[in-house]
């Protein structure tokens, strides 16, 4: 499942601090030849002021957020 810049995603990895939080895709990083075929993304947590605002996640750690 590929994401684009501006997509709203939900974190679904085992990170206890960020799991279930909603973020926005800011950058799609180029694939590294030394890594497996996992696309990496820089995401922004706009409402998270007490932690790092930007984090890098792999594609399998994200899912589309339910936007109503």
Helices and strands as residue ranges (DSSP letters): E 8-11, E 22-28, E 40-44, E 54-58, G 59-61, E 62-64
